[in-house]
Amino acid sequence: MRDVNVYSFARALPRMSWHRYNLYNLWRRSLGELAKETDFKRTQKTLFQQRWAAKALVRAYHGDFINEKAFKQWYLPSTLPDVRPRRSAAGDDTLDISKWAKQDKTVEKERRKREEEAQHAELAPVGSLMFAEVERRIDVFIFRACLAHSVYDARRMVVHGDVLLNGKKHQNSNTRLAPGDMVSVNPKAIQFLQPKREKRGDIAGDNAPAVEQVEGESSSASEEDDSLAAPPKRTYKPKEKKSDLTPFNLPAYASPFIFIPAYIEPSFATCSAIYVRHPTARPGYSEIPTPYDADGEVVRLAWEWYSKVRPRMRSRSQLARMPENRQ
């Protein structure tokens, strides 16, 4: 599993994780010194370099654990949505011709249509929907439901048999969910539901009572005879009783990452979640979480890159090797 040095400060690539280093890299990419690298309006890079940089950024967050060849073959939509802004075509005289022909109904219909288009001129950020297939993966789904610290931990949960799909044990992390699927996680595998570990500096065991030395007691040998000296007084502290409540130890700096997308219905009382529907987008809003602007230059350039290297039609032998897709 490729999760070694994923939070490198040199590359500073945001990942699907609650790690504090990832939060720092996310700040550097959005507001820090590396924010200029994603501003392609003022850059000396060629168009090829801009597309390559945008592709590297979005792939580092959306499925960096997926091989690039497998991503293009199975997780990239066959037809990517068009995210270019609409432009009025020059020489469009349909309305004038209809007026000259005295087609009042056609003129009124065309006028209302253009008014509605002017009101909804802003296009939906459908470019981010190119990662909709990645969001359907069961490991990504567990991370989005806030049942794992990172997508890498979610993959380990699935592989180690701590995940149930519709009540049955499931160990294939490449599975893409279908609407209505319920995923349950073993509470013992969720890190923030476990008691905190004791520090290594504690030498005494759990059953050993804590001993305190009385003030004024000397550690050196007394001048008087040991047989005549009184035994030192010791005080004992009773061991604290363990609570029957489930512990909840949320890691530090996790609050910016705790959110549930609209297409997930979680139940934290049962450590489960339901995949309600596929993610969608509307003008000014995208349901796919991404650290970049869903309708910004980074996503658009990444779409342009993959539109050039889009895979060809899949053969029967390739379809036989396709990861599990429940649709």
Contacts in CASP RR format, 6 or more apart in sequence:
PFRMAT RR
TARGET T0000
AUTHOR 0000-0000-0000
METHOD contacts of the structure
MODEL  1
MRDVNVYSFARALPRMSWHRYNLYNLWRRSLGELAKETDFKRTQKTLFQQ
RWAAKALVRAYHGDFINEKAFKQWYLPSTLPDVRPRRSAAGDDTLDISKW
AKQDKTVEKERRKREEEAQHAELAPVGSLMFAEVERRIDVFIFRACLAHS
VYDARRMVVHGDVLLNGKKHQNSNTRLAPGDMVSVNPKAIQFLQPKREKR
GDIAGDNAPAVEQVEGESSSASEEDDSLAAPPKRTYKPKEKKSDLTPFNL
PAYASPFIFIPAYIEPSFATCSAIYVRHPTARPGYSEIPTPYDADGEVVR
LAWEWYSKVRPRMRSRSQLARMPENRQ
1 65 0 8 1.000
1 152 0 8 1.000
1 155 0 8 1.000
1 156 0 8 1.000
2 64 0 8 1.000
2 65 0 8 1.000
3 65 0 8 1.000
3 150 0 8 1.000
3 152 0 8 1.000
6 13 0 8 1.000
6 15 0 8 1.000
6 17 0 8 1.000
6 64 0 8 1.000
6 152 0 8 1.000
7 15 0 8 1.000
7 17 0 8 1.000
7 19 0 8 1.000
7 21 0 8 1.000
7 22 0 8 1.000
7 25 0 8 1.000
9 21 0 8 1.000
9 24 0 8 1.000
9 25 0 8 1.000
11 60 0 8 1.000
12 25 0 8 1.000
12 28 0 8 1.000
12 29 0 8 1.000
12 34 0 8 1.000
13 25 0 8 1.000
13 29 0 8 1.000
13 56 0 8 1.000
13 57 0 8 1.000
13 60 0 8 1.000
13 61 0 8 1.000
13 64 0 8 1.000
14 22 0 8 1.000
14 25 0 8 1.000
14 26 0 8 1.000
14 29 0 8 1.000
14 60 0 8 1.000
14 61 0 8 1.000
14 291 0 8 1.000
15 22 0 8 1.000
15 25 0 8 1.000
15 60 0 8 1.000
15 61 0 8 1.000
15 64 0 8 1.000
15 150 0 8 1.000
15 151 0 8 1.000
16 61 0 8 1.000
16 63 0 8 1.000
16 140 0 8 1.000
16 143 0 8 1.000
16 150 0 8 1.000
16 151 0 8 1.000
17 149 0 8 1.000
17 150 0 8 1.000
17 151 0 8 1.000
17 152 0 8 1.000
17 257 0 8 1.000
18 149 0 8 1.000
18 150 0 8 1.000
18 251 0 8 1.000
18 253 0 8 1.000
18 254 0 8 1.000
18 257 0 8 1.000
19 149 0 8 1.000
19 150 0 8 1.000
20 252 0 8 1.000
20 253 0 8 1.000
23 253 0 8 1.000
23 256 0 8 1.000
23 257 0 8 1.000
26 291 0 8 1.000
28 34 0 8 1.000
28 35 0 8 1.000
29 35 0 8 1.000
29 37 0 8 1.000
29 38 0 8 1.000
29 57 0 8 1.000
29 291 0 8 1.000
30 291 0 8 1.000
37 53 0 8 1.000
38 54 0 8 1.000
38 57 0 8 1.000
38 292 0 8 1.000
38 297 0 8 1.000
38 298 0 8 1.000
39 297 0 8 1.000
40 50 0 8 1.000
40 54 0 8 1.000
40 297 0 8 1.000
40 298 0 8 1.000
40 301 0 8 1.000
41 297 0 8 1.000
43 50 0 8 1.000
45 53 0 8 1.000
50 301 0 8 1.000
51 301 0 8 1.000
51 302 0 8 1.000
51 304 0 8 1.000
51 305 0 8 1.000
52 305 0 8 1.000
53 301 0 8 1.000
54 297 0 8 1.000
54 298 0 8 1.000
54 299 0 8 1.000
54 300 0 8 1.000
54 301 0 8 1.000
54 302 0 8 1.000
54 305 0 8 1.000
55 301 0 8 1.000
55 302 0 8 1.000
55 305 0 8 1.000
55 306 0 8 1.000
57 292 0 8 1.000
57 298 0 8 1.000
57 302 0 8 1.000
58 131 0 8 1.000
58 290 0 8 1.000
58 292 0 8 1.000
58 298 0 8 1.000
58 299 0 8 1.000
58 302 0 8 1.000
59 68 0 8 1.000
59 71 0 8 1.000
59 302 0 8 1.000
61 290 0 8 1.000
61 291 0 8 1.000
61 292 0 8 1.000
62 131 0 8 1.000
62 134 0 8 1.000
62 290 0 8 1.000
63 71 0 8 1.000
63 134 0 8 1.000
63 140 0 8 1.000
63 151 0 8 1.000
65 151 0 8 1.000
65 152 0 8 1.000
65 155 0 8 1.000
66 75 0 8 1.000
66 134 0 8 1.000
70 323 0 8 1.000
71 134 0 8 1.000
72 306 0 8 1.000
72 309 0 8 1.000
72 310 0 8 1.000
72 311 0 8 1.000
73 311 0 8 1.000
73 314 0 8 1.000
73 318 0 8 1.000
74 133 0 8 1.000
74 322 0 8 1.000
74 323 0 8 1.000
74 325 0 8 1.000
75 131 0 8 1.000
75 133 0 8 1.000
75 134 0 8 1.000
76 130 0 8 1.000
76 133 0 8 1.000
76 306 0 8 1.000
76 310 0 8 1.000
76 311 0 8 1.000
77 129 0 8 1.000
77 130 0 8 1.000
77 132 0 8 1.000
77 133 0 8 1.000
78 310 0 8 1.000
80 127 0 8 1.000
80 130 0 8 1.000
80 303 0 8 1.000
80 306 0 8 1.000
80 307 0 8 1.000
80 310 0 8 1.000
81 126 0 8 1.000
81 127 0 8 1.000
81 129 0 8 1.000
81 130 0 8 1.000
82 126 0 8 1.000
83 123 0 8 1.000
83 125 0 8 1.000
83 126 0 8 1.000
83 127 0 8 1.000
83 295 0 8 1.000
83 299 0 8 1.000
83 300 0 8 1.000
83 303 0 8 1.000
85 123 0 8 1.000
86 117 0 8 1.000
86 121 0 8 1.000
86 123 0 8 1.000
94 110 0 8 1.000
95 107 0 8 1.000
95 110 0 8 1.000
95 111 0 8 1.000
95 114 0 8 1.000
98 106 0 8 1.000
98 107 0 8 1.000
98 110 0 8 1.000
99 107 0 8 1.000
120 283 0 8 1.000
122 283 0 8 1.000
122 284 0 8 1.000
123 283 0 8 1.000
123 295 0 8 1.000
124 281 0 8 1.000
124 282 0 8 1.000
124 283 0 8 1.000
124 284 0 8 1.000
124 285 0 8 1.000
124 286 0 8 1.000
125 281 0 8 1.000
125 284 0 8 1.000
125 285 0 8 1.000
125 286 0 8 1.000
125 293 0 8 1.000
125 294 0 8 1.000
125 295 0 8 1.000
125 296 0 8 1.000
125 299 0 8 1.000
126 281 0 8 1.000
126 286 0 8 1.000
127 281 0 8 1.000
127 286 0 8 1.000
127 294 0 8 1.000
127 295 0 8 1.000
127 299 0 8 1.000
127 300 0 8 1.000
127 303 0 8 1.000
128 281 0 8 1.000
128 286 0 8 1.000
128 288 0 8 1.000
128 290 0 8 1.000
128 294 0 8 1.000
128 295 0 8 1.000
128 299 0 8 1.000
129 279 0 8 1.000
129 280 0 8 1.000
129 281 0 8 1.000
129 286 0 8 1.000
129 288 0 8 1.000
130 299 0 8 1.000
130 302 0 8 1.000
130 303 0 8 1.000
130 306 0 8 1.000
131 288 0 8 1.000
131 290 0 8 1.000
132 278 0 8 1.000
132 279 0 8 1.000
132 288 0 8 1.000
133 176 0 8 1.000
134 140 0 8 1.000
135 141 0 8 1.000
135 144 0 8 1.000
135 261 0 8 1.000
135 263 0 8 1.000
135 279 0 8 1.000
135 288 0 8 1.000
136 176 0 8 1.000
136 177 0 8 1.000
136 275 0 8 1.000
136 278 0 8 1.000
137 173 0 8 1.000
137 174 0 8 1.000
137 175 0 8 1.000
137 176 0 8 1.000
137 177 0 8 1.000
138 158 0 8 1.000
138 163 0 8 1.000
138 165 0 8 1.000
138 170 0 8 1.000
138 172 0 8 1.000
138 173 0 8 1.000
138 175 0 8 1.000
138 176 0 8 1.000
138 177 0 8 1.000
138 183 0 8 1.000
139 151 0 8 1.000
139 154 0 8 1.000
139 155 0 8 1.000
139 157 0 8 1.000
139 158 0 8 1.000
139 173 0 8 1.000
140 151 0 8 1.000
140 154 0 8 1.000
141 177 0 8 1.000
141 183 0 8 1.000
141 264 0 8 1.000
141 273 0 8 1.000
141 275 0 8 1.000
142 148 0 8 1.000
142 154 0 8 1.000
142 157 0 8 1.000
142 158 0 8 1.000
142 163 0 8 1.000
142 183 0 8 1.000
142 185 0 8 1.000
142 273 0 8 1.000
143 150 0 8 1.000
143 151 0 8 1.000
143 153 0 8 1.000
143 154 0 8 1.000
144 260 0 8 1.000
144 261 0 8 1.000
144 264 0 8 1.000
144 289 0 8 1.000
145 183 0 8 1.000
145 260 0 8 1.000
145 264 0 8 1.000
145 266 0 8 1.000
145 273 0 8 1.000
146 258 0 8 1.000
146 259 0 8 1.000
146 260 0 8 1.000
146 266 0 8 1.000
147 154 0 8 1.000
147 185 0 8 1.000
147 190 0 8 1.000
147 266 0 8 1.000
147 271 0 8 1.000
147 273 0 8 1.000
148 154 0 8 1.000
148 157 0 8 1.000
148 185 0 8 1.000
148 190 0 8 1.000
148 191 0 8 1.000
149 191 0 8 1.000
149 192 0 8 1.000
149 251 0 8 1.000
149 254 0 8 1.000
153 191 0 8 1.000
154 173 0 8 1.000
155 173 0 8 1.000
157 163 0 8 1.000
157 185 0 8 1.000
157 186 0 8 1.000
157 189 0 8 1.000
158 170 0 8 1.000
158 171 0 8 1.000
158 172 0 8 1.000
158 173 0 8 1.000
159 171 0 8 1.000
159 173 0 8 1.000
160 171 0 8 1.000
160 189 0 8 1.000
161 169 0 8 1.000
161 170 0 8 1.000
161 171 0 8 1.000
161 186 0 8 1.000
162 185 0 8 1.000
162 186 0 8 1.000
162 188 0 8 1.000
162 189 0 8 1.000
163 169 0 8 1.000
163 170 0 8 1.000
163 171 0 8 1.000
163 183 0 8 1.000
163 184 0 8 1.000
163 185 0 8 1.000
163 186 0 8 1.000
164 170 0 8 1.000
164 183 0 8 1.000
164 184 0 8 1.000
164 185 0 8 1.000
165 175 0 8 1.000
165 181 0 8 1.000
165 182 0 8 1.000
165 183 0 8 1.000
166 181 0 8 1.000
166 182 0 8 1.000
167 182 0 8 1.000
167 184 0 8 1.000
172 323 0 8 1.000
172 324 0 8 1.000
174 323 0 8 1.000
174 324 0 8 1.000
175 323 0 8 1.000
175 324 0 8 1.000
175 325 0 8 1.000
175 326 0 8 1.000
176 323 0 8 1.000
176 324 0 8 1.000
176 325 0 8 1.000
176 326 0 8 1.000
176 327 0 8 1.000
177 183 0 8 1.000
177 275 0 8 1.000
177 326 0 8 1.000
178 275 0 8 1.000
178 326 0 8 1.000
178 327 0 8 1.000
179 275 0 8 1.000
179 276 0 8 1.000
179 277 0 8 1.000
179 278 0 8 1.000
180 274 0 8 1.000
180 275 0 8 1.000
180 276 0 8 1.000
181 274 0 8 1.000
181 275 0 8 1.000
181 326 0 8 1.000
182 272 0 8 1.000
182 273 0 8 1.000
182 274 0 8 1.000
182 275 0 8 1.000
183 272 0 8 1.000
183 273 0 8 1.000
183 274 0 8 1.000
183 275 0 8 1.000
184 270 0 8 1.000
184 271 0 8 1.000
184 272 0 8 1.000
185 271 0 8 1.000
185 272 0 8 1.000
186 271 0 8 1.000
187 193 0 8 1.000
187 246 0 8 1.000
187 271 0 8 1.000
188 194 0 8 1.000
190 271 0 8 1.000
191 251 0 8 1.000
192 248 0 8 1.000
192 249 0 8 1.000
192 250 0 8 1.000
192 251 0 8 1.000
193 246 0 8 1.000
193 247 0 8 1.000
193 248 0 8 1.000
193 249 0 8 1.000
193 271 0 8 1.000
194 247 0 8 1.000
194 249 0 8 1.000
195 247 0 8 1.000
195 249 0 8 1.000
196 247 0 8 1.000
196 249 0 8 1.000
204 210 0 8 1.000
206 239 0 8 1.000
207 239 0 8 1.000
209 236 0 8 1.000
209 237 0 8 1.000
209 238 0 8 1.000
209 239 0 8 1.000
210 236 0 8 1.000
210 237 0 8 1.000
211 234 0 8 1.000
211 235 0 8 1.000
211 236 0 8 1.000
212 234 0 8 1.000
212 235 0 8 1.000
212 237 0 8 1.000
213 232 0 8 1.000
213 234 0 8 1.000
214 232 0 8 1.000
214 233 0 8 1.000
214 234 0 8 1.000
214 235 0 8 1.000
217 232 0 8 1.000
217 233 0 8 1.000
222 229 0 8 1.000
259 289 0 8 1.000
260 266 0 8 1.000
261 279 0 8 1.000
261 287 0 8 1.000
261 288 0 8 1.000
261 289 0 8 1.000
262 279 0 8 1.000
262 287 0 8 1.000
263 275 0 8 1.000
263 276 0 8 1.000
263 277 0 8 1.000
263 278 0 8 1.000
263 279 0 8 1.000
263 280 0 8 1.000
263 287 0 8 1.000
264 273 0 8 1.000
264 274 0 8 1.000
264 275 0 8 1.000
264 276 0 8 1.000
265 273 0 8 1.000
265 274 0 8 1.000
265 276 0 8 1.000
266 272 0 8 1.000
266 273 0 8 1.000
266 274 0 8 1.000
267 273 0 8 1.000
267 274 0 8 1.000
279 286 0 8 1.000
279 287 0 8 1.000
279 288 0 8 1.000
280 287 0 8 1.000
281 287 0 8 1.000
281 288 0 8 1.000
281 294 0 8 1.000
284 294 0 8 1.000
284 295 0 8 1.000
285 294 0 8 1.000
286 294 0 8 1.000
286 295 0 8 1.000
288 294 0 8 1.000
290 299 0 8 1.000
292 298 0 8 1.000
292 299 0 8 1.000
293 299 0 8 1.000
314 322 0 8 1.000
END
